[in-house]
Amino acid sequence: MSYNIVKKMRDPVTGKKMNVLLLDGLSEILEIRGLDKALKMAEIFNENTDSGHSYEVRGGGKVHKPKRKKTDV
C-alpha cells in the first residue's frame, strides 16, 4: 500500500482550511510505500515547519497517526 502526506493549512485571505497533497519532483502526487517511512517524513516536516502548517499521513482512506513512544518515568 502507498501513503500520501497532506499539508493542512489555512488560506490567509479567507481563513478557510485547505488540505494540499505533497508532490514529487515530477509534479505528481508523492506516494510513499512504507507507513513507517511516511510517518517519519511527516514528523520531520512537522518539526521543521515555521509557518504553522501541519502534516499528516493518509492511506487506504484513513489518517495514520504516529505510534506513541514509551518513555521511561
CHARMM-style PDB file with segment names, atoms N, HN, CA, C and O in Angstrom:
ATOM      1  N   MET     1       0.842  -1.169   0.000  1.00  0.00      PROA
ATOM      2  CA  MET     1       0.000   0.000   0.000  1.00  0.00      PROA
ATOM      3  C   MET     1       0.889   1.234   0.000  1.00  0.00      PROA
ATOM      4  O   MET     1       1.963   1.245   0.603  1.00  0.00      PROA
ATOM      5  N   SER     2       0.429   2.268  -0.682  1.00  0.00      PROA
ATOM      6  HN  SER     2      -0.443   2.259  -1.172  1.00  0.00      PROA
ATOM      7  CA  SER     2       1.191   3.519  -0.671  1.00  0.00      PROA
ATOM      8  C   SER     2       0.458   4.561   0.166  1.00  0.00      PROA
ATOM      9  O   SER     2      -0.755   4.494   0.363  1.00  0.00      PROA
ATOM     10  N   TYR     3       1.227   5.514   0.645  1.00  0.00      PROA
ATOM     11  HN  TYR     3       2.212   5.569   0.485  1.00  0.00      PROA
ATOM     12  CA  TYR     3       0.721   6.545   1.541  1.00  0.00      PROA
ATOM     13  C   TYR     3       1.053   7.917   0.970  1.00  0.00      PROA
ATOM     14  O   TYR     3       2.019   8.075   0.223  1.00  0.00      PROA
ATOM     15  N   ASN     4       0.245   8.900   1.329  1.00  0.00      PROA
ATOM     16  HN  ASN     4      -0.539   8.772   1.936  1.00  0.00      PROA
ATOM     17  CA  ASN     4       0.457  10.280   0.913  1.00  0.00      PROA
ATOM     18  C   ASN     4       0.619  11.147   2.150  1.00  0.00      PROA
ATOM     19  O   ASN     4       0.139  10.808   3.231  1.00  0.00      PROA
ATOM     20  N   ILE     5       1.303  12.273   1.973  1.00  0.00      PROA
ATOM     21  HN  ILE     5       1.693  12.548   1.095  1.00  0.00      PROA
ATOM     22  CA  ILE     5       1.417  13.251   3.047  1.00  0.00      PROA
ATOM     23  C   ILE     5       0.577  14.458   2.652  1.00  0.00      PROA
ATOM     24  O   ILE     5       0.677  14.970   1.537  1.00  0.00      PROA
ATOM     25  N   VAL     6      -0.256  14.901   3.595  1.00  0.00      PROA
ATOM     26  HN  VAL     6      -0.337  14.485   4.500  1.00  0.00      PROA
ATOM     27  CA  VAL     6      -1.155  16.028   3.364  1.00  0.00      PROA
ATOM     28  C   VAL     6      -0.709  17.191   4.233  1.00  0.00      PROA
ATOM     29  O   VAL     6      -0.489  17.040   5.434  1.00  0.00      PROA
ATOM     30  N   LYS     7      -0.580  18.348   3.609  1.00  0.00      PROA
ATOM     31  HN  LYS     7      -0.758  18.470   2.632  1.00  0.00      PROA
ATOM     32  CA  LYS     7      -0.255  19.586   4.324  1.00  0.00      PROA
ATOM     33  C   LYS     7      -1.572  20.265   4.666  1.00  0.00      PROA
ATOM     34  O   LYS     7      -2.375  20.563   3.782  1.00  0.00      PROA
ATOM     35  N   LYS     8      -1.787  20.508   5.957  1.00  0.00      PROA
ATOM     36  HN  LYS     8      -1.134  20.266   6.675  1.00  0.00      PROA
ATOM     37  CA  LYS     8      -3.011  21.157   6.426  1.00  0.00      PROA
ATOM     38  C   LYS     8      -2.695  22.614   6.733  1.00  0.00      PROA
ATOM     39  O   LYS     8      -1.809  22.908   7.535  1.00  0.00      PROA
ATOM     40  N   MET     9      -3.424  23.526   6.091  1.00  0.00      PROA
ATOM     41  HN  MET     9      -4.144  23.287   5.440  1.00  0.00      PROA
ATOM     42  CA  MET     9      -3.132  24.948   6.241  1.00  0.00      PROA
ATOM     43  C   MET     9      -4.415  25.759   6.133  1.00  0.00      PROA
ATOM     44  O   MET     9      -5.472  25.228   5.791  1.00  0.00      PROA
ATOM     45  N   ARG    10      -4.311  27.040   6.426  1.00  0.00      PROA
ATOM     46  HN  ARG    10      -3.453  27.471   6.704  1.00  0.00      PROA
ATOM     47  CA  ARG    10      -5.433  27.973   6.283  1.00  0.00      PROA
ATOM     48  C   ARG    10      -5.096  28.988   5.192  1.00  0.00      PROA
ATOM     49  O   ARG    10      -3.965  29.463   5.088  1.00  0.00      PROA
ATOM     50  N   ASP    11      -6.092  29.303   4.394  1.00  0.00      PROA
ATOM     51  HN  ASP    11      -7.011  28.917   4.478  1.00  0.00      PROA
ATOM     52  CA  ASP    11      -5.934  30.339   3.379  1.00  0.00      PROA
ATOM     53  C   ASP    11      -5.797  31.672   4.106  1.00  0.00      PROA
ATOM     54  O   ASP    11      -6.667  32.021   4.904  1.00  0.00      PROA
ATOM     55  N   PRO    12      -4.719  32.431   3.849  1.00  0.00      PROA
ATOM     56  CA  PRO    12      -4.505  33.679   4.580  1.00  0.00      PROA
ATOM     57  C   PRO    12      -5.547  34.755   4.274  1.00  0.00      PROA
ATOM     58  O   PRO    12      -5.746  35.665   5.078  1.00  0.00      PROA
ATOM     59  N   VAL    13      -6.206  34.661   3.134  1.00  0.00      PROA
ATOM     60  HN  VAL    13      -6.044  33.921   2.481  1.00  0.00      PROA
ATOM     61  CA  VAL    13      -7.196  35.672   2.751  1.00  0.00      PROA
ATOM     62  C   VAL    13      -8.573  35.342   3.324  1.00  0.00      PROA
ATOM     63  O   VAL    13      -9.215  36.194   3.938  1.00  0.00      PROA
ATOM     64  N   THR    14      -9.024  34.101   3.120  1.00  0.00      PROA
ATOM     65  HN  THR    14      -8.503  33.409   2.621  1.00  0.00      PROA
ATOM     66  CA  THR    14     -10.388  33.732   3.525  1.00  0.00      PROA
ATOM     67  C   THR    14     -10.446  33.076   4.898  1.00  0.00      PROA
ATOM     68  O   THR    14     -11.503  33.071   5.527  1.00  0.00      PROA
ATOM     69  N   GLY    15      -9.328  32.520   5.380  1.00  0.00      PROA
ATOM     70  HN  GLY    15      -8.468  32.524   4.868  1.00  0.00      PROA
ATOM     71  CA  GLY    15      -9.316  31.821   6.652  1.00  0.00      PROA
ATOM     72  C   GLY    15      -9.851  30.402   6.581  1.00  0.00      PROA
ATOM     73  O   GLY    15      -9.962  29.724   7.602  1.00  0.00      PROA
ATOM     74  N   LYS    16     -10.184  29.947   5.371  1.00  0.00      PROA
ATOM     75  HN  LYS    16     -10.093  30.498   4.541  1.00  0.00      PROA
ATOM     76  CA  LYS    16     -10.699  28.587   5.202  1.00  0.00      PROA
ATOM     77  C   LYS    16      -9.582  27.568   5.313  1.00  0.00      PROA
ATOM     78  O   LYS    16      -8.445  27.821   4.914  1.00  0.00      PROA
ATOM     79  N   LYS    17      -9.929  26.386   5.872  1.00  0.00      PROA
ATOM     80  HN  LYS    17     -10.853  26.180   6.196  1.00  0.00      PROA
ATOM     81  CA  LYS    17      -8.965  25.293   5.958  1.00  0.00      PROA
ATOM     82  C   LYS    17      -8.748  24.702   4.574  1.00  0.00      PROA
ATOM     83  O   LYS    17      -9.689  24.537   3.798  1.00  0.00      PROA
ATOM     84  N   MET    18      -7.486  24.385   4.274  1.00  0.00      PROA
ATOM     85  HN  MET    18      -6.721  24.519   4.904  1.00  0.00      PROA
ATOM     86  CA  MET    18      -7.150  23.764   2.996  1.00  0.00      PROA
ATOM     87  C   MET    18      -6.244  22.572   3.261  1.00  0.00      PROA
ATOM     88  O   MET    18      -5.369  22.630   4.125  1.00  0.00      PROA
ATOM     89  N   ASN    19      -6.453  21.501   2.523  1.00  0.00      PROA
ATOM     90  HN  ASN    19      -7.164  21.454   1.822  1.00  0.00      PROA
ATOM     91  CA  ASN    19      -5.585  20.332   2.566  1.00  0.00      PROA
ATOM     92  C   ASN    19      -4.915  20.215   1.210  1.00  0.00      PROA
ATOM     93  O   ASN    19      -5.583  20.239   0.176  1.00  0.00      PROA
ATOM     94  N   VAL    20      -3.585  20.088   1.212  1.00  0.00      PROA
ATOM     95  HN  VAL    20      -3.042  20.069   2.052  1.00  0.00      PROA
ATOM     96  CA  VAL    20      -2.821  20.028  -0.020  1.00  0.00      PROA
ATOM     97  C   VAL    20      -1.969  18.765  -0.014  1.00  0.00      PROA
ATOM     98  O   VAL    20      -1.205  18.537   0.924  1.00  0.00      PROA
ATOM     99  N   LEU    21      -2.093  17.952  -1.044  1.00  0.00      PROA
ATOM    100  HN  LEU    21      -2.713  18.137  -1.806  1.00  0.00      PROA
ATOM    101  CA  LEU    21      -1.247  16.766  -1.173  1.00  0.00      PROA
ATOM    102  C   LEU    21       0.145  17.182  -1.622  1.00  0.00      PROA
ATOM    103  O   LEU    21       0.281  18.002  -2.529  1.00  0.00      PROA
ATOM    104  N   LEU    22       1.179  16.631  -1.002  1.00  0.00      PROA
ATOM    105  HN  LEU    22       1.069  15.964  -0.264  1.00  0.00      PROA
ATOM    106  CA  LEU    22       2.546  16.922  -1.409  1.00  0.00      PROA
ATOM    107  C   LEU    22       2.840  16.249  -2.747  1.00  0.00      PROA
ATOM    108  O   LEU    22       2.345  15.160  -3.035  1.00  0.00      PROA
ATOM    109  N   LEU    23       3.651  16.918  -3.551  1.00  0.00      PROA
ATOM    110  HN  LEU    23       4.053  17.803  -3.317  1.00  0.00      PROA
ATOM    111  CA  LEU    23       4.029  16.420  -4.871  1.00  0.00      PROA
ATOM    112  C   LEU    23       5.479  15.980  -4.876  1.00  0.00      PROA
ATOM    113  O   LEU    23       6.271  16.399  -4.032  1.00  0.00      PROA
ATOM    114  N   ASP    24       5.824  15.127  -5.842  1.00  0.00      PROA
ATOM    115  HN  ASP    24       5.181  14.787  -6.528  1.00  0.00      PROA
ATOM    116  CA  ASP    24       7.220  14.713  -6.005  1.00  0.00      PROA
ATOM    117  C   ASP    24       7.911  15.664  -6.984  1.00  0.00      PROA
ATOM    118  O   ASP    24       7.338  16.681  -7.371  1.00  0.00      PROA
ATOM    119  N   GLY    25       9.113  15.342  -7.373  1.00  0.00      PROA
ATOM    120  HN  GLY    25       9.580  14.516  -7.058  1.00  0.00      PROA
ATOM    121  CA  GLY    25       9.892  16.196  -8.266  1.00  0.00      PROA
ATOM    122  C   GLY    25       9.348  16.293  -9.671  1.00  0.00      PROA
ATOM    123  O   GLY    25       9.788  17.145 -10.443  1.00  0.00      PROA
ATOM    124  N   LEU    26       8.390  15.433 -10.027  1.00  0.00      PROA
ATOM    125  HN  LEU    26       8.032  14.741  -9.400  1.00  0.00      PROA
ATOM    126  CA  LEU    26       7.800  15.448 -11.364  1.00  0.00      PROA
ATOM    127  C   LEU    26       6.386  16.033 -11.350  1.00  0.00      PROA
ATOM    128  O   LEU    26       5.629  15.854 -12.304  1.00  0.00      PROA
ATOM    129  N   SER    27       6.035  16.729 -10.271  1.00  0.00      PROA
ATOM    130  HN  SER    27       6.650  16.874  -9.497  1.00  0.00      PROA
ATOM    131  CA  SER    27       4.715  17.337 -10.078  1.00  0.00      PROA
ATOM    132  C   SER    27       3.584  16.318 -10.064  1.00  0.00      PROA
ATOM    133  O   SER    27       2.455  16.627 -10.446  1.00  0.00      PROA
ATOM    134  N   GLU    28       3.887  15.118  -9.627  1.00  0.00      PROA
ATOM    135  HN  GLU    28       4.804  14.867  -9.317  1.00  0.00      PROA
ATOM    136  CA  GLU    28       2.876  14.093  -9.417  1.00  0.00      PROA
ATOM    137  C   GLU    28       2.700  13.909  -7.914  1.00  0.00      PROA
ATOM    138  O   GLU    28       3.603  14.221  -7.139  1.00  0.00      PROA
ATOM    139  N   ILE    29       1.538  13.403  -7.501  1.00  0.00      PROA
ATOM    140  HN  ILE    29       0.804  13.150  -8.131  1.00  0.00      PROA
ATOM    141  CA  ILE    29       1.286  13.203  -6.076  1.00  0.00      PROA
ATOM    142  C   ILE    29       2.330  12.254  -5.505  1.00  0.00      PROA
ATOM    143  O   ILE    29       2.549  11.165  -6.038  1.00  0.00      PROA
ATOM    144  N   LEU    30       2.970  12.671  -4.422  1.00  0.00      PROA
ATOM    145  HN  LEU    30       2.792  13.555  -3.990  1.00  0.00      PROA
ATOM    146  CA  LEU    30       4.006  11.875  -3.770  1.00  0.00      PROA
ATOM    147  C   LEU    30       3.385  10.619  -3.166  1.00  0.00      PROA
ATOM    148  O   LEU    30       2.450  10.712  -2.371  1.00  0.00      PROA
ATOM    149  N   GLU    31       3.892   9.462  -3.531  1.00  0.00      PROA
ATOM    150  HN  GLU    31       4.652   9.387  -4.177  1.00  0.00      PROA
ATOM    151  CA  GLU    31       3.443   8.192  -2.977  1.00  0.00      PROA
ATOM    152  C   GLU    31       4.616   7.534  -2.273  1.00  0.00      PROA
ATOM    153  O   GLU    31       5.687   7.360  -2.853  1.00  0.00      PROA
ATOM    154  N   ILE    32       4.402   7.170  -1.013  1.00  0.00      PROA
ATOM    155  HN  ILE    32       3.531   7.311  -0.542  1.00  0.00      PROA
ATOM    156  CA  ILE    32       5.442   6.549  -0.204  1.00  0.00      PROA
ATOM    157  C   ILE    32       4.981   5.135   0.119  1.00  0.00      PROA
ATOM    158  O   ILE    32       3.862   4.943   0.594  1.00  0.00      PROA
ATOM    159  N   ARG    33       5.829   4.148  -0.134  1.00  0.00      PROA
ATOM    160  HN  ARG    33       6.738   4.304  -0.520  1.00  0.00      PROA
ATOM    161  CA  ARG    33       5.412   2.747   0.008  1.00  0.00      PROA
ATOM    162  C   ARG    33       5.283   2.265   1.443  1.00  0.00      PROA
ATOM    163  O   ARG    33       4.381   1.478   1.733  1.00  0.00      PROA
ATOM    164  N   GLY    34       6.125   2.693   2.332  1.00  0.00      PROA
ATOM    165  HN  GLY    34       6.857   3.332   2.096  1.00  0.00      PROA
ATOM    166  CA  GLY    34       6.094   2.184   3.703  1.00  0.00      PROA
ATOM    167  C   GLY    34       5.456   3.167   4.672  1.00  0.00      PROA
ATOM    168  O   GLY    34       5.732   4.366   4.617  1.00  0.00      PROA
ATOM    169  N   LEU    35       4.602   2.664   5.563  1.00  0.00      PROA
ATOM    170  HN  LEU    35       4.378   1.690   5.608  1.00  0.00      PROA
ATOM    171  CA  LEU    35       3.948   3.524   6.548  1.00  0.00      PROA
ATOM    172  C   LEU    35       4.965   4.169   7.474  1.00  0.00      PROA
ATOM    173  O   LEU    35       4.865   5.361   7.763  1.00  0.00      PROA
ATOM    174  N   ASP    36       5.939   3.403   7.944  1.00  0.00      PROA
ATOM    175  HN  ASP    36       6.020   2.434   7.709  1.00  0.00      PROA
ATOM    176  CA  ASP    36       6.943   3.960   8.858  1.00  0.00      PROA
ATOM    177  C   ASP    36       7.720   5.098   8.203  1.00  0.00      PROA
ATOM    178  O   ASP    36       7.999   6.112   8.843  1.00  0.00      PROA
ATOM    179  N   LYS    37       8.065   4.932   6.935  1.00  0.00      PROA
ATOM    180  HN  LYS    37       7.838   4.108   6.415  1.00  0.00      PROA
ATOM    181  CA  LYS    37       8.804   5.962   6.210  1.00  0.00      PROA
ATOM    182  C   LYS    37       7.945   7.221   6.045  1.00  0.00      PROA
ATOM    183  O   LYS    37       8.439   8.336   6.213  1.00  0.00      PROA
ATOM    184  N   ALA    38       6.671   7.045   5.720  1.00  0.00      PROA
ATOM    185  HN  ALA    38       6.269   6.140   5.584  1.00  0.00      PROA
ATOM    186  CA  ALA    38       5.765   8.184   5.560  1.00  0.00      PROA
ATOM    187  C   ALA    38       5.565   8.920   6.883  1.00  0.00      PROA
ATOM    188  O   ALA    38       5.571  10.151   6.920  1.00  0.00      PROA
ATOM    189  N   LEU    39       5.389   8.166   7.965  1.00  0.00      PROA
ATOM    190  HN  LEU    39       5.385   7.167   7.935  1.00  0.00      PROA
ATOM    191  CA  LEU    39       5.220   8.790   9.281  1.00  0.00      PROA
ATOM    192  C   LEU    39       6.473   9.559   9.685  1.00  0.00      PROA
ATOM    193  O   LEU    39       6.372  10.637  10.271  1.00  0.00      PROA
ATOM    194  N   LYS    40       7.639   9.026   9.384  1.00  0.00      PROA
ATOM    195  HN  LYS    40       7.721   8.150   8.908  1.00  0.00      PROA
ATOM    196  CA  LYS    40       8.899   9.699   9.715  1.00  0.00      PROA
ATOM    197  C   LYS    40       9.037  11.003   8.931  1.00  0.00      PROA
ATOM    198  O   LYS    40       9.462  12.020   9.480  1.00  0.00      PROA
ATOM    199  N   MET    41       8.674  10.971   7.639  1.00  0.00      PROA
ATOM    200  HN  MET    41       8.329  10.145   7.194  1.00  0.00      PROA
ATOM    201  CA  MET    41       8.743  12.188   6.824  1.00  0.00      PROA
ATOM    202  C   MET    41       7.802  13.260   7.380  1.00  0.00      PROA
ATOM    203  O   MET    41       8.183  14.425   7.493  1.00  0.00      PROA
ATOM    204  N   ALA    42       6.575  12.866   7.724  1.00  0.00      PROA
ATOM    205  HN  ALA    42       6.266  11.919   7.632  1.00  0.00      PROA
ATOM    206  CA  ALA    42       5.608  13.815   8.268  1.00  0.00      PROA
ATOM    207  C   ALA    42       6.104  14.381   9.595  1.00  0.00      PROA
ATOM    208  O   ALA    42       5.923  15.566   9.874  1.00  0.00      PROA
ATOM    209  N   GLU    43       6.726  13.538  10.407  1.00  0.00      PROA
ATOM    210  HN  GLU    43       6.873  12.575  10.180  1.00  0.00      PROA
ATOM    211  CA  GLU    43       7.283  14.000  11.681  1.00  0.00      PROA
ATOM    212  C   GLU    43       8.366  15.053  11.448  1.00  0.00      PROA
ATOM    213  O   GLU    43       8.403  16.073  12.137  1.00  0.00      PROA
ATOM    214  N   ILE    44       9.236  14.807  10.488  1.00  0.00      PROA
ATOM    215  HN  ILE    44       9.206  13.979   9.928  1.00  0.00      PROA
ATOM    216  CA  ILE    44      10.301  15.768  10.169  1.00  0.00      PROA
ATOM    217  C   ILE    44       9.699  17.075   9.670  1.00  0.00      PROA
ATOM    218  O   ILE    44      10.132  18.150  10.086  1.00  0.00      PROA
ATOM    219  N   PHE    45       8.702  17.001   8.778  1.00  0.00      PROA
ATOM    220  HN  PHE    45       8.351  16.128   8.440  1.00  0.00      PROA
ATOM    221  CA  PHE    45       8.056  18.218   8.276  1.00  0.00      PROA
ATOM    222  C   PHE    45       7.411  18.999   9.417  1.00  0.00      PROA
ATOM    223  O   PHE    45       7.520  20.224   9.463  1.00  0.00      PROA
ATOM    224  N   ASN    46       6.738  18.302  10.341  1.00  0.00      PROA
ATOM    225  HN  ASN    46       6.649  17.307  10.303  1.00  0.00      PROA
ATOM    226  CA  ASN    46       6.088  18.974  11.466  1.00  0.00      PROA
ATOM    227  C   ASN    46       7.094  19.626  12.399  1.00  0.00      PROA
ATOM    228  O   ASN    46       6.826  20.697  12.942  1.00  0.00      PROA
ATOM    229  N   GLU    47       8.244  18.999  12.592  1.00  0.00      PROA
ATOM    230  HN  GLU    47       8.461  18.129  12.151  1.00  0.00      PROA
ATOM    231  CA  GLU    47       9.274  19.577  13.454  1.00  0.00      PROA
ATOM    232  C   GLU    47       9.919  20.801  12.820  1.00  0.00      PROA
ATOM    233  O   GLU    47      10.358  21.703  13.533  1.00  0.00      PROA
ATOM    234  N   ASN    48       9.983  20.845  11.499  1.00  0.00      PROA
ATOM    235  HN  ASN    48       9.626  20.112  10.920  1.00  0.00      PROA
ATOM    236  CA  ASN    48      10.695  21.915  10.803  1.00  0.00      PROA
ATOM    237  C   ASN    48       9.806  23.031  10.279  1.00  0.00      PROA
ATOM    238  O   ASN    48      10.312  23.995   9.705  1.00  0.00      PROA
ATOM    239  N   THR    49       8.502  22.927  10.458  1.00  0.00      PROA
ATOM    240  HN  THR    49       8.091  22.144  10.925  1.00  0.00      PROA
ATOM    241  CA  THR    49       7.624  23.965   9.926  1.00  0.00      PROA
ATOM    242  C   THR    49       7.805  25.266  10.692  1.00  0.00      PROA
ATOM    243  O   THR    49       7.881  25.273  11.920  1.00  0.00      PROA
ATOM    244  N   ASP    50       7.874  26.361   9.954  1.00  0.00      PROA
ATOM    245  HN  ASP    50       7.813  26.355   8.955  1.00  0.00      PROA
ATOM    246  CA  ASP    50       7.954  27.671  10.602  1.00  0.00      PROA
ATOM    247  C   ASP    50       6.735  28.514  10.238  1.00  0.00      PROA
ATOM    248  O   ASP    50       6.652  29.685  10.607  1.00  0.00      PROA
ATOM    249  N   SER    51       5.798  27.919   9.520  1.00  0.00      PROA
ATOM    250  HN  SER    51       5.866  26.967   9.221  1.00  0.00      PROA
ATOM    251  CA  SER    51       4.617  28.645   9.068  1.00  0.00      PROA
ATOM    252  C   SER    51       3.351  28.252   9.829  1.00  0.00      PROA
ATOM    253  O   SER    51       2.285  28.824   9.599  1.00  0.00      PROA
ATOM    254  N   GLY    52       3.466  27.272  10.738  1.00  0.00      PROA
ATOM    255  HN  GLY    52       4.332  26.808  10.925  1.00  0.00      PROA
ATOM    256  CA  GLY    52       2.307  26.841  11.495  1.00  0.00      PROA
ATOM    257  C   GLY    52       1.459  25.790  10.809  1.00  0.00      PROA
ATOM    258  O   GLY    52       0.438  25.368  11.352  1.00  0.00      PROA
ATOM    259  N   HSD    53       1.869  25.356   9.614  1.00  0.00      PROA
ATOM    260  HN  HSD    53       2.698  25.698   9.173  1.00  0.00      PROA
ATOM    261  CA  HSD    53       1.134  24.302   8.923  1.00  0.00      PROA
ATOM    262  C   HSD    53       1.444  22.964   9.587  1.00  0.00      PROA
ATOM    263  O   HSD    53       2.473  22.816  10.246  1.00  0.00      PROA
ATOM    264  N   SER    54       0.561  22.003   9.413  1.00  0.00      PROA
ATOM    265  HN  SER    54      -0.275  22.124   8.878  1.00  0.00      PROA
ATOM    266  CA  SER    54       0.820  20.667   9.955  1.00  0.00      PROA
ATOM    267  C   SER    54       0.709  19.647   8.827  1.00  0.00      PROA
ATOM    268  O   SER    54       0.094  19.906   7.792  1.00  0.00      PROA
ATOM    269  N   TYR    55       1.306  18.501   9.044  1.00  0.00      PROA
ATOM    270  HN  TYR    55       1.805  18.290   9.884  1.00  0.00      PROA
ATOM    271  CA  TYR    55       1.362  17.444   8.039  1.00  0.00      PROA
ATOM    272  C   TYR    55       0.838  16.153   8.640  1.00  0.00      PROA
ATOM    273  O   TYR    55       1.094  15.851   9.806  1.00  0.00      PROA
ATOM    274  N   GLU    56       0.095  15.384   7.832  1.00  0.00      PROA
ATOM    275  HN  GLU    56      -0.113  15.630   6.885  1.00  0.00      PROA
ATOM    276  CA  GLU    56      -0.407  14.095   8.282  1.00  0.00      PROA
ATOM    277  C   GLU    56      -0.295  13.076   7.161  1.00  0.00      PROA
ATOM    278  O   GLU    56      -0.221  13.430   5.984  1.00  0.00      PROA
ATOM    279  N   VAL    57      -0.282  11.812   7.542  1.00  0.00      PROA
ATOM    280  HN  VAL    57      -0.342  11.525   8.498  1.00  0.00      PROA
ATOM    281  CA  VAL    57      -0.153  10.713   6.578  1.00  0.00      PROA
ATOM    282  C   VAL    57      -1.531  10.124   6.339  1.00  0.00      PROA
ATOM    283  O   VAL    57      -2.284   9.863   7.277  1.00  0.00      PROA
ATOM    284  N   ARG    58      -1.848   9.919   5.070  1.00  0.00      PROA
ATOM    285  HN  ARG    58      -1.236  10.131   4.308  1.00  0.00      PROA
ATOM    286  CA  ARG    58      -3.111   9.283   4.691  1.00  0.00      PROA
ATOM    287  C   ARG    58      -2.828   8.118   3.758  1.00  0.00      PROA
ATOM    288  O   ARG    58      -1.917   8.160   2.932  1.00  0.00      PROA
ATOM    289  N   GLY    59      -3.632   7.084   3.915  1.00  0.00      PROA
ATOM    290  HN  GLY    59      -4.373   7.050   4.586  1.00  0.00      PROA
ATOM    291  CA  GLY    59      -3.516   5.917   3.045  1.00  0.00      PROA
ATOM    292  C   GLY    59      -4.658   4.966   3.314  1.00  0.00      PROA
ATOM    293  O   GLY    59      -5.058   4.785   4.464  1.00  0.00      PROA
ATOM    294  N   GLY    60      -5.188   4.357   2.273  1.00  0.00      PROA
ATOM    295  HN  GLY    60      -4.863   4.504   1.339  1.00  0.00      PROA
ATOM    296  CA  GLY    60      -6.286   3.417   2.446  1.00  0.00      PROA
ATOM    297  C   GLY    60      -7.536   4.060   3.003  1.00  0.00      PROA
ATOM    298  O   GLY    60      -8.324   3.395   3.676  1.00  0.00      PROA
ATOM    299  N   GLY    61      -7.735   5.350   2.735  1.00  0.00      PROA
ATOM    300  HN  GLY    61      -7.095   5.890   2.189  1.00  0.00      PROA
ATOM    301  CA  GLY    61      -8.918   6.047   3.216  1.00  0.00      PROA
ATOM    302  C   GLY    61      -8.869   6.440   4.680  1.00  0.00      PROA
ATOM    303  O   GLY    61      -9.885   6.852   5.238  1.00  0.00      PROA
ATOM    304  N   LYS    62      -7.702   6.321   5.319  1.00  0.00      PROA
ATOM    305  HN  LYS    62      -6.877   5.986   4.865  1.00  0.00      PROA
ATOM    306  CA  LYS    62      -7.562   6.629   6.745  1.00  0.00      PROA
ATOM    307  C   LYS    62      -6.423   7.608   6.971  1.00  0.00      PROA
ATOM    308  O   LYS    62      -5.496   7.713   6.168  1.00  0.00      PROA
ATOM    309  N   VAL    63      -6.519   8.321   8.085  1.00  0.00      PROA
ATOM    310  HN  VAL    63      -7.273   8.235   8.737  1.00  0.00      PROA
ATOM    311  CA  VAL    63      -5.410   9.150   8.554  1.00  0.00      PROA
ATOM    312  C   VAL    63      -4.617   8.297   9.524  1.00  0.00      PROA
ATOM    313  O   VAL    63      -5.185   7.717  10.450  1.00  0.00      PROA
ATOM    314  N   HSD    64      -3.318   8.214   9.324  1.00  0.00      PROA
ATOM    315  HN  HSD    64      -2.857   8.685   8.572  1.00  0.00      PROA
ATOM    316  CA  HSD    64      -2.457   7.393  10.173  1.00  0.00      PROA
ATOM    317  C   HSD    64      -1.675   8.290  11.120  1.00  0.00      PROA
ATOM    318  O   HSD    64      -0.970   9.205  10.693  1.00  0.00      PROA
ATOM    319  N   LYS    65      -1.811   8.015  12.401  1.00  0.00      PROA
ATOM    320  HN  LYS    65      -2.383   7.272  12.747  1.00  0.00      PROA
ATOM    321  CA  LYS    65      -1.116   8.777  13.434  1.00  0.00      PROA
ATOM    322  C   LYS    65       0.173   8.052  13.812  1.00  0.00      PROA
ATOM    323  O   LYS    65       0.238   6.826  13.734  1.00  0.00      PROA
ATOM    324  N   PRO    66       1.196   8.799  14.219  1.00  0.00      PROA
ATOM    325  CA  PRO    66       2.426   8.133  14.664  1.00  0.00      PROA
ATOM    326  C   PRO    66       2.167   7.326  15.932  1.00  0.00      PROA
ATOM    327  O   PRO    66       1.345   7.703  16.768  1.00  0.00      PROA
ATOM    328  N   LYS    67       2.878   6.218  16.056  1.00  0.00      PROA
ATOM    329  HN  LYS    67       3.545   5.913  15.376  1.00  0.00      PROA
ATOM    330  CA  LYS    67       2.760   5.397  17.264  1.00  0.00      PROA
ATOM    331  C   LYS    67       3.387   6.145  18.412  1.00  0.00      PROA
ATOM    332  O   LYS    67       4.425   6.788  18.254  1.00  0.00      PROA
ATOM    333  N   ARG    68       2.754   6.061  19.576  1.00  0.00      PROA
ATOM    334  HN  ARG    68       1.911   5.539  19.704  1.00  0.00      PROA
ATOM    335  CA  ARG    68       3.308   6.734  20.752  1.00  0.00      PROA
ATOM    336  C   ARG    68       4.502   5.968  21.260  1.00  0.00      PROA
ATOM    337  O   ARG    68       4.485   4.741  21.351  1.00  0.00      PROA
ATOM    338  N   LYS    69       5.533   6.706  21.588  1.00  0.00      PROA
ATOM    339  HN  LYS    69       5.546   7.704  21.514  1.00  0.00      PROA
ATOM    340  CA  LYS    69       6.744   6.106  22.125  1.00  0.00      PROA
ATOM    341  C   LYS    69       6.591   5.947  23.626  1.00  0.00      PROA
ATOM    342  O   LYS    69       6.068   6.834  24.300  1.00  0.00      PROA
ATOM    343  N   LYS    70       7.040   4.836  24.142  1.00  0.00      PROA
ATOM    344  HN  LYS    70       7.466   4.116  23.594  1.00  0.00      PROA
ATOM    345  CA  LYS    70       7.032   4.631  25.593  1.00  0.00      PROA
ATOM    346  C   LYS    70       8.209   5.398  26.175  1.00  0.00      PROA
ATOM    347  O   LYS    70       9.335   5.293  25.688  1.00  0.00      PROA
ATOM    348  N   THR    71       7.942   6.161  27.207  1.00  0.00      PROA
ATOM    349  HN  THR    71       7.028   6.247  27.603  1.00  0.00      PROA
ATOM    350  CA  THR    71       9.020   6.915  27.842  1.00  0.00      PROA
ATOM    351  C   THR    71       9.250   6.373  29.237  1.00  0.00      PROA
ATOM    352  O   THR    71       8.323   5.922  29.910  1.00  0.00      PROA
ATOM    353  N   ASP    72      10.471   6.423  29.648  1.00  0.00      PROA
ATOM    354  HN  ASP    72      11.225   6.789  29.101  1.00  0.00      PROA
ATOM    355  CA  ASP    72      10.820   5.975  30.989  1.00  0.00      PROA
ATOM    356  C   ASP    72      10.438   7.073  31.981  1.00  0.00      PROA
ATOM    357  O   ASP    72      10.735   8.247  31.761  1.00  0.00      PROA
ATOM    358  N   VAL    73       9.792   6.694  33.049  1.00  0.00      PROA
ATOM    359  HN  VAL    73       9.550   5.740  33.228  1.00  0.00      PROA
ATOM    360  CA  VAL    73       9.365   7.680  34.043  1.00  0.00      PROA
ATOM    361  C   VAL    73      10.208   7.559  35.278  1.00  0.00      PROA
ATOM    362  OT1 VAL    73      10.008   8.304  36.237  1.00  0.00      PROA
TER     363      VAL     73
END
